[in-house]
Amino acid sequence: MVKGTAGWALKRAGLPNSTAPLSGQRAMNRQALKILAPFYEAYGVELGMTLKALRYGLRVMEVSTTMSHKETGRDLQGFLHRGKQFKDVIKVLLAVRRDKI
């Protein structure tokens, strides 16, 4: 649900085919860094960065890699983790809506 919400927001912002909207890896040049800083904190940082980059007309592209991560399970700890992610994603979307990002 969290990944789907982030993907939906990116699609609405002009990035239609994001497969890893919450991936923590980002690369940018110094000019983009100056435009995008300061960053939203916590689990919304990636989504906030990407939405802000799209808003400012920066080129955004997703690059496939062979990296992977250990996904959280379907236990209490996993659900709590995704709940924190979801809360932070919603905070970013509300900030974007209020034009705060």
N, CA, C and O of each residue as an XYZ file, in Angstrom:
404
protein
N       0.806     -1.182      0.000
C       0.000      0.000      0.000
C       0.865      1.268      0.000
O       0.527      2.247     -0.666
N       1.972      1.253      0.740
C       2.845      2.421      0.818
C       3.514      2.661     -0.538
O       3.518      3.779     -1.052
N       4.067      1.613     -1.096
C       4.736      1.717     -2.401
C       3.740      2.149     -3.480
O       4.071      2.963     -4.342
N       2.547      1.615     -3.433
C       1.513      1.978     -4.401
C       1.104      3.434     -4.289
O       0.883      4.097     -5.302
N       1.001      3.939     -3.065
C       0.649      5.343     -2.849
C       1.748      6.253     -3.390
O       1.461      7.250     -4.053
N       2.998      5.915     -3.111
C       4.122      6.711     -3.616
C       4.165      6.660     -5.141
O       4.392      7.684     -5.787
N       3.948      5.483     -5.722
C       3.930      5.348     -7.177
C       2.814      6.156     -7.812
O       3.003      6.765     -8.864
N       1.649      6.161     -7.172
C       0.508      6.940     -7.655
C       0.850      8.435     -7.673
O       0.551      9.136     -8.639
N       1.479      8.910     -6.594
C       1.848     10.327     -6.509
C       2.858     10.698     -7.590
O       2.757     11.766     -8.193
N       3.819      9.834     -7.834
C       4.813     10.110     -8.875
C       4.184     10.097    -10.257
O       4.541     10.903    -11.117
N       3.259      9.192    -10.467
C       2.571      9.137    -11.755
C       1.808     10.438    -11.991
O       1.860     10.999    -13.086
N       1.109     10.914    -10.979
C       0.370     12.188    -11.096
C       1.312     13.361    -11.339
O       0.931     14.347    -11.970
N       2.540     13.257    -10.840
C       3.510     14.343    -10.987
C       4.280     14.266    -12.307
O       5.043     15.175    -12.632
N       4.084     13.186    -13.069
C       4.734     13.101    -14.373
C       5.759     12.005    -14.537
O       6.457     11.977    -15.551
N       5.881     11.099    -13.579
C       6.804      9.968    -13.687
C       5.963      8.695    -13.693
O       5.736      8.092    -12.644
N       5.500      8.285    -14.878
C       4.449      7.261    -14.961
C       4.835      5.830    -14.623
O       3.966      5.048    -14.239
N       6.091      5.461    -14.750
C       6.422      4.037    -14.620
C       7.445      3.738    -13.538
O       8.347      2.928    -13.755
N       7.328      4.362    -12.396
C       8.283      4.118    -11.320
C       8.021      2.750    -10.690
O       6.902      2.450    -10.273
N       9.055      1.938    -10.628
C       8.907      0.614    -10.013
C       9.470      0.571     -8.591
O       9.171     -0.349     -7.829
N      10.286      1.571     -8.236
C      10.883      1.609     -6.895
C      10.809      3.026     -6.334
O      11.845      3.654     -6.112
N       9.603      3.537     -6.102
C       9.465      4.938     -5.681
C      10.037      5.252     -4.311
O      10.292      6.417     -4.003
N      10.241      4.248     -3.492
C      10.760      4.473     -2.144
C      12.194      4.000     -1.977
O      12.720      3.981     -0.864
N      12.823      3.621     -3.074
C      14.213      3.199     -3.011
C      15.056      4.322     -2.424
O      14.838      5.487     -2.756
N      15.985      4.011     -1.584
C      16.804      5.031     -0.936
C      17.950      5.548     -1.772
O      18.661      6.448     -1.327
N      18.159      5.027     -2.947
C      19.282      5.454     -3.757
C      18.873      6.607     -4.666
O      17.890      6.511     -5.401
N      19.626      7.688     -4.611
C      19.429      8.834     -5.490
C      20.796      9.338     -5.896
O      21.740      9.299     -5.108
N      20.903      9.807     -7.115
C      22.140     10.433     -7.593
C      21.755     11.775     -8.191
O      20.745     11.887     -8.885
N      22.564     12.794     -7.920
C      22.258     14.121     -8.448
C      23.536     14.941     -8.511
O      24.513     14.662     -7.817
N      23.504     15.950     -9.353
C      24.651     16.841     -9.412
C      24.503     17.950     -8.365
O      23.488     18.038     -7.675
N      25.521     18.780     -8.263
C      25.538     19.829     -7.242
C      24.385     20.818     -7.421
O      23.792     21.268     -6.441
N      24.071     21.153     -8.671
C      22.975     22.097     -8.940
C      21.645     21.527     -8.432
O      20.866     22.233     -7.792
N      21.394     20.255     -8.719
C      20.158     19.619     -8.242
C      20.131     19.577     -6.721
O      19.083     19.797     -6.114
N      21.261     19.299     -6.106
C      21.338     19.254     -4.644
C      20.947     20.607     -4.043
O      20.220     20.657     -3.052
N      21.422     21.694     -4.634
C      21.075     23.030     -4.131
C      19.585     23.307     -4.279
O      18.980     23.939     -3.413
N      18.992     22.837     -5.373
C      17.566     23.049     -5.615
C      16.721     22.222     -4.651
O      15.715     22.704     -4.129
N      17.126     20.993     -4.422
C      16.306     20.050     -3.655
C      16.466     20.170     -2.142
O      15.568     19.772     -1.400
N      17.576     20.704     -1.674
C      17.778     20.844     -0.232
C      16.939     22.002      0.298
O      16.734     22.980     -0.421
N      16.460     21.922      1.503
C      16.615     20.835      2.469
C      15.660     19.686      2.162
O      14.627     19.869      1.517
N      16.022     18.525      2.628
C      15.235     17.328      2.376
C      14.238     17.079      3.498
O      14.474     17.420      4.657
N      13.129     16.482      3.124
C      12.186     16.001      4.127
C      12.867     14.869      4.881
O      13.647     14.119      4.294
N      12.589     14.737      6.150
C      13.239     13.699      6.946
C      12.404     12.429      7.010
O      11.238     12.404      6.615
N      13.018     11.402      7.508
C      12.388     10.103      7.758
C      12.080      9.364      6.462
O      12.782      9.534      5.465
N      11.036      8.549      6.473
C      10.761      7.669      5.343
C      10.212      8.385      4.119
O      10.080      7.768      3.062
N       9.891      9.655      4.230
C       9.373     10.399      3.078
C      10.439     11.104      2.265
O      10.126     11.784      1.288
N      11.701     10.949      2.656
C      12.773     11.712      2.012
C      12.859     11.437      0.506
O      12.998     12.374     -0.280
N      12.779     10.182      0.099
C      12.925      9.855     -1.327
C      11.770     10.409     -2.146
O      11.978     11.010     -3.200
N      10.570     10.206     -1.662
C       9.399     10.688     -2.381
C       9.410     12.208     -2.458
O       9.126     12.778     -3.511
N       9.736     12.868     -1.353
C       9.802     14.327     -1.343
C      10.826     14.854     -2.328
O      10.560     15.811     -3.054
N      12.003     14.231     -2.355
C      13.060     14.639     -3.290
C      12.597     14.509     -4.736
O      12.787     15.416     -5.546
N      11.993     13.382     -5.043
C      11.582     13.117     -6.418
C      10.453     14.050     -6.849
O      10.472     14.576     -7.961
N       9.485     14.252     -5.986
C       8.388     15.168     -6.324
C       8.892     16.591     -6.505
O       8.454     17.299     -7.412
N       9.804     17.006     -5.652
C      10.371     18.348     -5.763
C      11.176     18.484     -7.055
O      11.103     19.513     -7.726
N      11.932     17.462     -7.400
C      12.711     17.483     -8.647
C      11.785     17.616     -9.854
O      12.064     18.383    -10.775
N      10.698     16.875     -9.843
C       9.733     16.969    -10.944
C       9.101     18.355    -10.994
O       8.914     18.918    -12.072
N       8.777     18.896     -9.844
C       8.169     20.233     -9.784
C       9.098     21.288    -10.377
O       8.638     22.214    -11.045
N      10.401     21.156    -10.136
C      11.359     22.134    -10.628
C      11.891     21.807    -12.023
O      12.816     22.459    -12.507
N      11.312     20.808    -12.658
C      11.673     20.493    -14.034
C      13.002     19.783    -14.203
O      13.568     19.783    -15.296
N      13.507     19.181    -13.141
C      14.749     18.421    -13.253
C      14.474     17.087    -13.941
O      13.370     16.550    -13.851
N      15.462     16.568    -14.611
C      15.304     15.268    -15.267
C      15.360     14.177    -14.205
O      16.300     14.104    -13.414
N      14.349     13.345    -14.205
C      14.261     12.246    -13.257
C      14.142     10.954    -14.039
O      13.295     10.827    -14.923
N      14.987     10.002    -13.713
C      14.898      8.703    -14.378
C      15.227      7.606    -13.377
O      16.037      7.779    -12.465
N      14.581      6.491    -13.578
C      14.809      5.332    -12.721
C      15.746      4.391    -13.462
O      15.533      4.075    -14.632
N      16.774      3.954    -12.774
C      17.784      3.080    -13.374
C      17.747      1.742    -12.644
O      17.841      1.693    -11.418
N      17.612      0.669    -13.395
C      17.601     -0.666    -12.786
C      18.993     -1.015    -12.279
O      20.000     -0.691    -12.909
N      19.031     -1.674    -11.142
C      20.299     -2.146    -10.574
C      20.117     -3.590    -10.108
O      19.020     -4.145    -10.163
N      21.186     -4.162     -9.663
C      21.114     -5.522     -9.121
C      21.055     -5.490     -7.592
O      21.121     -6.535     -6.945
N      20.930     -4.281     -7.012
C      20.854     -4.169     -5.559
C      19.515     -4.711     -5.062
O      18.516     -4.712     -5.781
N      19.528     -5.162     -3.841
C      18.285     -5.611     -3.225
C      18.362     -5.292     -1.733
O      19.413     -4.914     -1.217
N      17.239     -5.450     -1.060
C      17.231     -5.253      0.377
C      16.326     -6.301      1.008
O      15.512     -6.939      0.341
N      16.492     -6.452      2.276
C      15.676     -7.414      3.001
C      14.346     -6.739      3.335
O      14.299     -5.827      4.160
N      13.289     -7.178      2.706
C      11.975     -6.599      2.961
C      11.450     -7.073      4.309
O      11.751     -8.178      4.760
N      10.663     -6.214      4.939
C      10.086     -6.599      6.227
C       8.986     -7.627      5.999
O       8.331     -7.648      4.957
N       8.807     -8.461      6.983
C       7.843     -9.556      6.864
C       6.425     -9.140      7.196
O       6.130     -7.964      7.408
N       5.560    -10.134      7.237
C       4.154     -9.906      7.545
C       3.902    -10.209      9.026
O       2.941    -10.885      9.393
N       4.796     -9.684      9.853
C       4.650     -9.830     11.295
C       4.419     -8.440     11.903
O       4.371     -7.450     11.174
N       4.279     -8.362     13.204
C       3.990     -7.092     13.861
C       5.056     -6.049     13.554
O       4.736     -4.896     13.265
N       6.314     -6.449     13.615
C       7.407     -5.516     13.347
C       7.335     -4.983     11.912
O       7.563     -3.795     11.684
N       7.025     -5.838     10.958
C       6.900     -5.422      9.561
C       5.742     -4.460      9.353
O       5.877     -3.467      8.638
N       4.610     -4.748      9.971
C       3.453     -3.864      9.845
C       3.709     -2.507     10.501
O       3.281     -1.479      9.978
N       4.401     -2.494     11.637
C       4.739     -1.235     12.293
C       5.684     -0.412     11.419
O       5.533      0.805     11.308
N       6.649     -1.074     10.806
C       7.599     -0.397      9.913
C       6.857      0.243      8.737
O       7.078      1.413      8.423
N       5.992     -0.514      8.098
C       5.236      0.021      6.950
C       4.260      1.113      7.384
O       3.979      2.035      6.618
N       3.746      1.014      8.600
C       2.885      2.071      9.121
C       3.636      3.382      9.259
O       3.105      4.440      8.923
N       4.887      3.322      9.757
C       5.714      4.528      9.861
C       6.009      5.090      8.472
O       5.955      6.301      8.260
N       6.320      4.198      7.529
C       6.560      4.648      6.151
C       5.321      5.347      5.591
O       5.424      6.426      5.007
N       4.173      4.741      5.769
C       2.932      5.291      5.237
C       2.642      6.667      5.835
O       2.253      7.588      5.118
N       2.830      6.805      7.137
C       2.616      8.091      7.812
C       3.513      9.167      7.203
O       3.055     10.282      6.949
N       4.783      8.846      6.967
C       5.712      9.821      6.411
C       5.402     10.138      4.952
O       5.559     11.282      4.524
N       4.969      9.152      4.191
C       4.580      9.387      2.793
C       3.376     10.325      2.750
O       3.342     11.250      1.938
N       2.403     10.099      3.605
C       1.223     10.965      3.645
C       1.624     12.388      4.043
O       1.105     13.352      3.479
N       2.540     12.533      5.004
C       3.019     13.861      5.390
C       3.627     14.594      4.193
O       3.375     15.783      3.998
N       4.418     13.890      3.400
C       5.029     14.504      2.211
C       3.950     14.913      1.223
O       3.995     16.016      0.678
N       2.986     14.044      0.988
C       1.925     14.374      0.029
C       1.109     15.570      0.489
O       0.702     16.391     -0.332
N       0.866     15.679      1.775
C       0.147     16.844      2.299
C       0.990     18.110      2.161
O       0.461     19.174      1.839
N       2.295     18.005      2.401
C       3.193     19.154      2.238
C       3.239     19.596      0.777
O       3.248     20.792      0.486
N       3.270     18.637     -0.131
C       3.260     18.962     -1.561
C       1.964     19.657     -1.911
O       1.959     20.638     -2.655
N       0.875     19.157     -1.384
C      -0.434     19.745     -1.668
C      -0.504     21.189     -1.169
O      -1.118     22.045     -1.805
N       0.122     21.446     -0.039
C       0.140     22.803      0.512
C       1.265     23.640     -0.090
O       1.487     24.785      0.305
N       1.976     23.042     -1.060
C       3.068     23.720     -1.756
C       4.234     24.028     -0.818
O       4.890     25.063     -0.941
N       4.478     23.120      0.113
C       5.559     23.320      1.083
C       6.837     22.594      0.690
O       7.857     22.716      1.368
N       6.788     21.846     -0.392
C       8.001     21.131     -0.835
C       8.444     21.739     -2.133
O       9.444     21.309     -2.707
